[in-house]
Amino acid sequence: MIRALLALDGALVRGALSLVLAAEDDITVVAELDRRDALAPAVRAGRPDVAVVDLELVAGADAAAHCPLLVLADRRRARHLHRILRPGRTVGILGRDVAPQRVVDGIRRLARRESLVDAEVVLAALSRDSPLTSREVEILDLTASGAPVVEVAGVLGLAPGTVRNHLGRIARKAGARTRVEAVRVAREAGWI
């Protein structure tokens, strides 16, 4: 039996995929979550064979370092794929809009330690030009999710002043006057 963990944003998508997987004889869902901070405890507790995750929930987090990842990525935000690629890690990458059966097949392949890649998602990741550094993207992603400066600093192991300095540089690069405007500009440009 393949033990799968679902870390997906959106209760409807997560619930629908859980129902699809429940109909499979060889797959069981051991945990469902929608928060990045819940990923590490769920991986430790559920000991999944494969974690099906949204790119936004796993990017920058090493919570599932010892678990094969099936990453579902929005092509417009695929630029962040580099954050989950690590030597020795088994990873599958699919678009968020794939048919459920492709996810089922992907889980089985990853359980056998075979990688799989959606070429369109990878091409989208390579074609996005952004003036932001990977650290600035991490900071802006957390800021966009509503995290205050102190929380962003804690998650990334930085001083709050360092986070504020990064946010200032991000705003200048985006041509924005505020953090909220910088998030909007970055989203529209596909930087985050």
N, C-alpha and C positions, 0 to 999 in steps of 0.2 A: 504494500500500500504506500503510495506517494503522499507525503504530508506536505500540504501547501499552506502558506500564509498569504493573506491578501492585505496589502497596504496601499489602498486606493482612495483617492479623494472622491467623494460623492457616494452617498448611501445607495442610490439607485443602481449605479454601475457596479459597485462592490456586491450588493445583494443579488443582482442578476447573475454576475459571474459565479458567485457562491452557489446559486441554484444550478447553473450549468455544470459546475464541477461535482456537485452532489449526485448528479445523474450518472457520473462515471464510476465504474466498478473499482478502478485502481487508484482513485484520488480522493483524499479527504481534506477538508479545510480545517486547520487547527487553530486559526486566529484570523480575525478581521479587524482592521484598524484604519484610521484616517489621520493620524498625527505622527510627525517625524519623531517626537520624543517618546512615543510609545513603541517604536520599532525595536529597539534593543531589548527591552524587557520581554516583548512578545517572542522574539527570536530565541532568547534564552529559555523561556518557559515552554514554548511550543515545539522547539527543536524541529523546524520544518526542513524538508528535503529541498524545497524550492520556495522562494519568496517572490510573489508577483507584486511589483511595486510601481507606483507612479514615479517618474523621474524626479518630480519636484519634492516628493517625500523622502527620497533616498539620497539625492544629490548632496554631497558634502558630509554625509553621515556614514561612518564605518560600522554602523550597528549590525549589518548583516554580512560582515567581512568573511565569515566562514560558511556562508549559505549561498548556493547558486541563486542568481537574481534573474528574473524575467522582467525587464524594465519596459513599461509601456510609456512611450514618449509622444508628446504632441510635436509634430514636425516643426511648428513655429518656435518651439522652445528646445529643440534638439541640440542646440549649441552646448548644453551642459553635460552631454554624454561623457566627456572626458573625465568628469568627476567620479564616475562609478567604475571606470576601467582600471584595474589593478593587476599586476602580474600574479598569475596563479588563480585568479578569481574566474569562476565560470559564469558567463553572462550571456543572456539572450536579450535582444533588442527588437521590439515590435512597435508599430504605430499604435496610438491609442484607439484608432478607429478600425482595427482589424476584426474579422469575424471571430466569435467566441471559440470556434473549433481550432483556430490558429493558436490561441492561448492554451487550449488543452494540449495540443500537439507540442507546443513549446515547453510546457511543464514536463511532459514525458521526456523530451530530449534533454532538458537540463538535469533531470533526475538521473539520466545516464551519463552526465557530465559532458554533454555535447553542447557546443555553443550554437547560437543562431542569430542572424542579423537581418533586419529589414533594410535593404539597400537604400530605399528612399529616405528613411530616417537618417541614416549615416550621411548621405549626400546633403541633406538639409543641415546637418550639424556642421559640415565642412564649408558650406556656402555662406554662413552668417559672419559678417564682419562686425566687430564691436570694439569700441575704444576702451571698454572696461577690462580690468585685470580679473583673473579668476577670484581673487579675494574680494574685489569690489562687487562682483556678481553675487558671491555668497552673502555679503552684507546687505546688498539691495534686495535679494530674495527674502531674507529674514525680515527686513524692514517692510517689504511689500505684504508680508503675511500679518503685519500688525505688531510685530515684536518691538518693544521700546529699546532704546540704545543700550541700557544696562543689560537687558536680556540677550541682545545680539552679542554684546561683548562677552557675556558668560558662556554662551553656546560656542563661540569661536576662540575662546581663551585669549581675548584681547582686553585692553583697558578701554573704558568708555570714551576717553578722549581720543584714542586711536580710531574708534568707530566713527566718532563725529568728524574727524579729519577725513576719513575715507568718504563719508557721506557728502562732505563739502566738495571733494574732488569729483565725485560722481555727478553731483548737481552741475558743476562747471562743464564736465564732458557732455552732459545731456542738454546743456543750455537751459537749465531749469533754475527757478528761484527757490523752490522748496523741495523737500524730500518726496512729498506726494506727487508733485509735478515730475520729478526725476523718475519715479516709479512708472508713471503713465507714459512718459517718453520712451523709457527703456522697454516697456512691454510692447508699445506700438512698433518699435524698431526691431523687435525680436531678440533683444539683448538678454532679457530674462524671461 
